[in-house]
Amino acid sequence: LGITAIWFAPIFQNKAVQGPKGEESAGYHGYWVTDFTRPDSHFGSRDEFKAFVDAAHGMGMKVYMDIITNHTADVIRY
């Protein structure tokens, strides 16, 4: 297919449903991060993600990680 790169969704641990009781909203877009140090479990473990990236690199492909550092879940307070 001529694919040379993979743009991967935001991979970090997320809270998919948030908001005050009775006003919850849901959406898995990857912007409600709760932990920037580990992948969300539905993407697998850190080692599995590394294996995925290594496999892509082994086929001459780049992997772009969509990282949103200015969006977090409602559980993170400043």
VMD Tcl script that builds the backbone (N, CA, C; Angstrom):
set m [mol new atoms 234]
animate dup $m
set s [atomselect $m all]
$s set {name element resname resid chain x y z} {
  {N N LEU 1 A 0.795 -1.202 0.000}
  {CA C LEU 1 A 0.000 0.000 0.000}
  {C C LEU 1 A 0.840 1.270 0.000}
  {N N GLY 2 A 2.137 1.156 0.179}
  {CA C GLY 2 A 2.993 2.325 0.184}
  {C C GLY 2 A 2.984 3.091 1.497}
  {N N ILE 3 A 2.530 2.458 2.573}
  {CA C ILE 3 A 2.471 3.128 3.869}
  {C C ILE 3 A 3.875 3.222 4.450}
  {N N THR 4 A 4.247 4.420 4.907}
  {CA C THR 4 A 5.583 4.616 5.461}
  {C C THR 4 A 5.563 5.057 6.923}
  {N N ALA 5 A 4.366 5.323 7.462}
  {CA C ALA 5 A 4.274 5.769 8.848}
  {C C ALA 5 A 2.911 5.401 9.436}
  {N N ILE 6 A 2.888 5.280 10.747}
  {CA C ILE 6 A 1.653 5.023 11.487}
  {C C ILE 6 A 1.475 6.174 12.475}
  {N N TRP 7 A 0.318 6.809 12.451}
  {CA C TRP 7 A 0.002 7.851 13.413}
  {C C TRP 7 A -0.875 7.200 14.464}
  {N N PHE 8 A -0.327 7.015 15.646}
  {CA C PHE 8 A -1.004 6.278 16.707}
  {C C PHE 8 A -1.770 7.247 17.599}
  {N N ALA 9 A -2.981 6.863 17.958}
  {CA C ALA 9 A -3.828 7.663 18.844}
  {C C ALA 9 A -3.110 7.961 20.156}
  {N N PRO 10 A -3.562 8.964 20.904}
  {CA C PRO 10 A -2.978 9.180 22.223}
  {C C PRO 10 A -3.010 7.877 23.025}
  {N N ILE 11 A -1.858 7.459 23.523}
  {CA C ILE 11 A -1.763 6.125 24.113}
  {C C ILE 11 A -1.831 6.103 25.624}
  {N N PHE 12 A -1.799 7.246 26.289}
  {CA C PHE 12 A -1.643 7.244 27.738}
  {C C PHE 12 A -2.908 6.836 28.478}
  {N N GLN 13 A -2.709 6.377 29.723}
  {CA C GLN 13 A -3.815 5.964 30.580}
  {C C GLN 13 A -4.850 7.071 30.623}
  {N N ASN 14 A -6.121 6.718 30.420}
  {CA C ASN 14 A -7.199 7.695 30.315}
  {C C ASN 14 A -8.362 7.364 31.236}
  {N N LYS 15 A -9.155 8.385 31.494}
  {CA C LYS 15 A -10.437 8.227 32.187}
  {C C LYS 15 A -11.505 8.523 31.138}
  {N N ALA 16 A -12.143 7.489 30.644}
  {CA C ALA 16 A -13.048 7.644 29.500}
  {C C ALA 16 A -14.379 8.311 29.854}
  {N N VAL 17 A -14.798 8.238 31.117}
  {CA C VAL 17 A -16.039 8.885 31.552}
  {C C VAL 17 A -15.683 9.839 32.688}
  {N N GLN 18 A -16.116 11.081 32.581}
  {CA C GLN 18 A -15.809 12.056 33.627}
  {C C GLN 18 A -16.910 13.086 33.726}
  {N N GLY 19 A -16.837 13.884 34.777}
  {CA C GLY 19 A -17.813 14.930 35.034}
  {C C GLY 19 A -18.541 14.690 36.334}
  {N N PRO 20 A -19.212 15.714 36.832}
  {CA C PRO 20 A -19.956 15.569 38.084}
  {C C PRO 20 A -21.120 14.589 37.931}
  {N N LYS 21 A -21.510 13.980 39.049}
  {CA C LYS 21 A -22.607 13.012 39.025}
  {C C LYS 21 A -23.847 13.631 38.376}
  {N N GLY 22 A -24.396 12.912 37.439}
  {CA C GLY 22 A -25.567 13.379 36.707}
  {C C GLY 22 A -25.225 14.220 35.488}
  {N N GLU 23 A -23.967 14.614 35.361}
  {CA C GLU 23 A -23.526 15.414 34.217}
  {C C GLU 23 A -22.322 14.779 33.532}
  {N N GLU 24 A -22.183 13.465 33.697}
  {CA C GLU 24 A -21.034 12.766 33.122}
  {C C GLU 24 A -21.051 12.864 31.601}
  {N N SER 25 A -19.864 12.824 31.050}
  {CA C SER 25 A -19.727 12.722 29.599}
  {C C SER 25 A -18.693 11.644 29.315}
  {N N ALA 26 A -18.778 11.092 28.148}
  {CA C ALA 26 A -17.872 10.014 27.785}
  {C C ALA 26 A -17.354 10.241 26.385}
  {N N GLY 27 A -16.149 9.806 26.194}
  {CA C GLY 27 A -15.565 9.891 24.869}
  {C C GLY 27 A -14.150 9.377 24.919}
  {N N TYR 28 A -13.839 8.461 24.044}
  {CA C TYR 28 A -12.459 8.019 24.043}
  {C C TYR 28 A -11.742 8.680 22.883}
  {N N HIS 29 A -11.164 9.814 23.188}
  {CA C HIS 29 A -10.355 10.514 22.198}
  {C C HIS 29 A -8.913 10.590 22.656}
  {N N GLY 30 A -8.667 10.137 23.898}
  {CA C GLY 30 A -7.307 10.109 24.412}
  {C C GLY 30 A -6.847 11.380 25.082}
  {N N TYR 31 A -7.743 12.365 25.234}
  {CA C TYR 31 A -7.336 13.647 25.800}
  {C C TYR 31 A -7.557 13.743 27.306}
  {N N TRP 32 A -8.198 12.746 27.925}
  {CA C TRP 32 A -8.452 12.792 29.362}
  {C C TRP 32 A -7.430 11.921 30.070}
  {N N VAL 33 A -6.186 12.305 29.985}
  {CA C VAL 33 A -5.060 11.533 30.509}
  {C C VAL 33 A -5.039 11.588 32.038}
  {N N THR 34 A -4.770 10.433 32.643}
  {CA C THR 34 A -4.586 10.357 34.094}
  {C C THR 34 A -3.151 9.996 34.451}
  {N N ASP 35 A -2.397 9.459 33.495}
  {CA C ASP 35 A -1.013 9.053 33.772}
  {C C ASP 35 A -0.211 9.100 32.472}
  {N N PHE 36 A 0.707 10.053 32.410}
  {CA C PHE 36 A 1.535 10.220 31.216}
  {C C PHE 36 A 2.707 9.235 31.173}
  {N N THR 37 A 2.806 8.331 32.135}
  {CA C THR 37 A 3.948 7.411 32.183}
  {C C THR 37 A 3.615 5.998 31.747}
  {N N ARG 38 A 2.337 5.701 31.457}
  {CA C ARG 38 A 2.010 4.346 31.024}
  {C C ARG 38 A 0.898 4.343 29.980}
  {N N PRO 39 A 0.944 3.369 29.086}
  {CA C PRO 39 A -0.092 3.282 28.056}
  {C C PRO 39 A -1.434 2.860 28.660}
  {N N ASP 40 A -2.519 3.278 28.028}
  {CA C ASP 40 A -3.836 2.802 28.409}
  {C C ASP 40 A -3.877 1.296 28.200}
  {N N SER 41 A -4.533 0.596 29.089}
  {CA C SER 41 A -4.487 -0.872 29.071}
  {C C SER 41 A -5.038 -1.470 27.778}
  {N N HIS 42 A -5.944 -0.789 27.100}
  {CA C HIS 42 A -6.470 -1.393 25.865}
  {C C HIS 42 A -5.454 -1.351 24.718}
  {N N PHE 43 A -4.354 -0.620 24.895}
  {CA C PHE 43 A -3.263 -0.658 23.924}
  {C C PHE 43 A -2.213 -1.689 24.304}
  {N N GLY 44 A -2.374 -2.328 25.453}
  {CA C GLY 44 A -1.401 -3.315 25.912}
  {C C GLY 44 A -0.424 -2.702 26.902}
  {N N SER 45 A 0.571 -3.465 27.227}
  {CA C SER 45 A 1.574 -3.018 28.193}
  {C C SER 45 A 2.616 -2.133 27.510}
  {N N ARG 46 A 3.464 -1.544 28.314}
  {CA C ARG 46 A 4.569 -0.746 27.782}
  {C C ARG 46 A 5.464 -1.609 26.890}
  {N N ASP 47 A 5.753 -2.847 27.341}
  {CA C ASP 47 A 6.592 -3.753 26.543}
  {C C ASP 47 A 5.927 -4.123 25.221}
  {N N GLU 48 A 4.609 -4.318 25.237}
  {CA C GLU 48 A 3.897 -4.641 23.988}
  {C C GLU 48 A 3.916 -3.452 23.031}
  {N N PHE 49 A 3.761 -2.243 23.560}
  {CA C PHE 49 A 3.817 -1.076 22.683}
  {C C PHE 49 A 5.213 -0.916 22.094}
  {N N LYS 50 A 6.232 -1.151 22.911}
  {CA C LYS 50 A 7.606 -1.088 22.412}
  {C C LYS 50 A 7.825 -2.114 21.308}
  {N N ALA 51 A 7.288 -3.328 21.499}
  {CA C ALA 51 A 7.418 -4.371 20.472}
  {C C ALA 51 A 6.726 -3.938 19.174}
  {N N PHE 52 A 5.565 -3.284 19.295}
  {CA C PHE 52 A 4.857 -2.774 18.121}
  {C C PHE 52 A 5.718 -1.754 17.374}
  {N N VAL 53 A 6.293 -0.804 18.116}
  {CA C VAL 53 A 7.136 0.224 17.495}
  {C C VAL 53 A 8.374 -0.409 16.866}
  {N N ASP 54 A 8.997 -1.338 17.584}
  {CA C ASP 54 A 10.171 -2.021 17.031}
  {C C ASP 54 A 9.829 -2.771 15.748}
  {N N ALA 55 A 8.664 -3.431 15.712}
  {CA C ALA 55 A 8.244 -4.158 14.512}
  {C C ALA 55 A 8.019 -3.199 13.344}
  {N N ALA 56 A 7.388 -2.058 13.629}
  {CA C ALA 56 A 7.165 -1.058 12.572}
  {C C ALA 56 A 8.502 -0.540 12.054}
  {N N HIS 57 A 9.417 -0.227 12.966}
  {CA C HIS 57 A 10.740 0.245 12.544}
  {C C HIS 57 A 11.463 -0.824 11.728}
  {N N GLY 58 A 11.283 -2.092 12.112}
  {CA C GLY 58 A 11.900 -3.188 11.372}
  {C C GLY 58 A 11.406 -3.293 9.939}
  {N N MET 59 A 10.219 -2.742 9.679}
  {CA C MET 59 A 9.663 -2.728 8.319}
  {C C MET 59 A 9.899 -1.386 7.631}
  {N N GLY 60 A 10.769 -0.565 8.247}
  {CA C GLY 60 A 11.100 0.722 7.640}
  {C C GLY 60 A 10.037 1.786 7.825}
  {N N MET 61 A 9.142 1.592 8.789}
  {CA C MET 61 A 8.061 2.554 9.025}
  {C C MET 61 A 8.347 3.400 10.255}
  {N N LYS 62 A 7.867 4.627 10.237}
  {CA C LYS 62 A 7.940 5.504 11.396}
  {C C LYS 62 A 6.642 5.374 12.188}
  {N N VAL 63 A 6.712 5.661 13.491}
  {CA C VAL 63 A 5.518 5.682 14.332}
  {C C VAL 63 A 5.422 7.059 14.982}
  {N N TYR 64 A 4.343 7.756 14.694}
  {CA C TYR 64 A 4.081 9.057 15.302}
  {C C TYR 64 A 3.102 8.850 16.449}
  {N N MET 65 A 3.510 9.288 17.627}
  {CA C MET 65 A 2.639 9.183 18.797}
  {C C MET 65 A 1.945 10.517 19.009}
  {N N ASP 66 A 0.626 10.495 19.020}
  {CA C ASP 66 A -0.176 11.683 19.266}
  {C C ASP 66 A -0.174 11.919 20.777}
  {N N ILE 67 A 0.603 12.905 21.232}
  {CA C ILE 67 A 0.748 13.177 22.660}
  {C C ILE 67 A 0.178 14.556 22.954}
  {N N ILE 68 A -0.839 14.595 23.811}
  {CA C ILE 68 A -1.491 15.832 24.160}
  {C C ILE 68 A -1.125 16.157 25.607}
  {N N THR 69 A -0.198 17.072 25.811}
  {CA C THR 69 A 0.263 17.367 27.169}
  {C C THR 69 A -0.544 18.463 27.858}
  {N N ASN 70 A -1.379 19.164 27.128}
  {CA C ASN 70 A -2.168 20.229 27.749}
  {C C ASN 70 A -3.627 19.818 27.995}
  {N N HIS 71 A -3.933 18.530 27.910}
  {CA C HIS 71 A -5.265 18.002 28.218}
  {C C HIS 71 A -5.110 16.895 29.241}
  {N N THR 72 A -5.929 16.932 30.291}
  {CA C THR 72 A -5.906 15.880 31.293}
  {C C THR 72 A -7.326 15.578 31.736}
  {N N ALA 73 A -7.496 14.483 32.468}
  {CA C ALA 73 A -8.793 14.129 33.018}
  {C C ALA 73 A -9.161 15.080 34.141}
  {N N ASP 74 A -10.424 15.023 34.562}
  {CA C ASP 74 A -10.892 15.922 35.614}
  {C C ASP 74 A -10.399 15.515 36.999}
  {N N VAL 75 A -9.571 14.502 37.100}
  {CA C VAL 75 A -9.041 14.075 38.399}
  {C C VAL 75 A -7.700 14.735 38.718}
  {N N ILE 76 A -7.120 15.440 37.766}
  {CA C ILE 76 A -5.846 16.112 37.983}
  {C C ILE 76 A -6.121 17.578 38.323}
  {N N ARG 77 A -5.618 17.998 39.460}
  {CA C ARG 77 A -5.818 19.380 39.912}
  {C C ARG 77 A -4.488 20.110 39.925}
  {N N TYR 78 A -4.504 21.387 39.649}
  {CA C TYR 78 A -3.291 22.191 39.675}
  {C C TYR 78 A -3.024 22.696 41.073}
}
mol reanalyze $m
mol bondsrecalc $m
mol representation Tube
mol addrep $m
